[in-house]
Amino acid sequence: MSISQIARTISASPTLALNEKAAILREKGEPVIHLGAGEPKSKVPMDAILAAAAHLNTGEIRYAPADGIPALKKAIIHYTEEHYNRLVEPENVMASGGAKQAIMVALQAILNPQEEVIYPAPYWVSYPEMAKLCGAIGVPVLPEDGTFYPRIQDIEQKVGSYTKAVIINSPNNPTGAMYSEEFIANVVDFCEKRDLYLIMDDIYHRLIFDNRRPINCYEYAKDISENSKLIVINGISKQYAMTGFRIGWAVANKKLIEVMTNIQGHQTSGPSVVLQKAAVGALNGIQSSVENLRVTLENNRNVMIEHLNSFEGIKVTKPDGTFYCFADFSVYGKESTKISEFLIDKVLVLTVPGVEFGMEGYMRLSFCGSIKDITEGIERMKWALDPNSPNELYIGDRKLVRDWT
Ligand SMILES: Cc1ncc(COP(=O)(O)O)c(C=O)c1O
């Protein structure tokens, strides 16, 4: 089959593939525990459901403007004012089919073939593939000090004449690390001085723990005029547990939003109006679900860390936010894909191999499921990996026997 050169370089999304694997196993009645998930399990806010249902009830579901319906833009403007203390205009906002599309379209709007976009490693799985889709090059930056917290020097070292943009995702998927205010201030300053686009992927910015406050990149920007190259990305997927609604957005200068809207207009004509209505419902409705989710996740994080700390040989860094823990499993093997496959085969626990995020030997474990899944999932992993485990393990009334060393 003849396919394009770019298409040949694009790999399947490993996290979406895992979701499918979990669904197939569950359908077969297998007692699988999904510690690879990237979505909270809480219910969608009622305000979102009612808003979408009301629109469906009109029986008139039509095309919507490519950059988002006015009501959603208004809600996003309000969100930006409330959470970033920044007043923007409708022309500064574009709603997309998830934060994923907002980032993709932003990259398509700014990157030429061969140009480079820099992001700290470990990184969200889609950044390298998105760069490739633009014919551009993703450049991961591994913090030199071996932590999950990059320093501005790490970024500086990778910037060259082809660098066009930097992506910062804090708190970070997969590590849960929330970068310091000082680092964010330095990156904003650095990108302004070097005339680089800065994409702030803030999709997890409200899901943070231990009394941390979200960091507002605009506070450190010297230039917030229409020349600013700051692009702030957000969405409803994570904070409102609305992953299936596929609504995210970008806030940026008007010219860039116009260009992004042109691109999106030819791709998808913008997101479905029904789902935009749902997003308006979530953003304008009762907000308690976000705090409830945050508190639940903080508790889940504590339970996961406690269990992982008693796991012989595993090294963990306590996540500051998100719902992911990125643990070092290298004592059990150098190839994270093999460990991940072993765990699903032997004890039906799904994890995401660290190599997918640009870091071998690590595994991403999600704590967005139930406490039961977290505790039982880690117990099963321990049993499978630790050579000192007892010979047998029961999953329900199924007896597993350890026939490996
Ligand atoms: C860091 C990061 N950015 C963006 C996204 C995309 O989110 P959305 O569901 O809004 O497309 C995800 C989803 O996993 C993510 O982890």
The ligand as an ORCA input file, in Angstrom:
! r2SCAN-3c Opt
* xyz 0 1
  C      -0.761     16.586     28.720
  C      -2.024     16.431     27.962
  N      -2.368     17.388     27.087
  C      -3.497     17.305     26.376
  C      -4.332     16.210     26.486
  C      -5.550     16.139     25.610
  O      -6.730     16.291     26.302
  P      -8.132     16.330     25.547
  O      -8.910     15.152     26.037
  O      -8.769     17.630     25.951
  O      -7.885     16.266     24.099
  C      -4.007     15.166     27.374
  C      -4.845     13.967     27.479
  O      -4.450     12.915     27.912
  C      -2.829     15.303     28.145
  O      -2.469     14.367     29.028
*
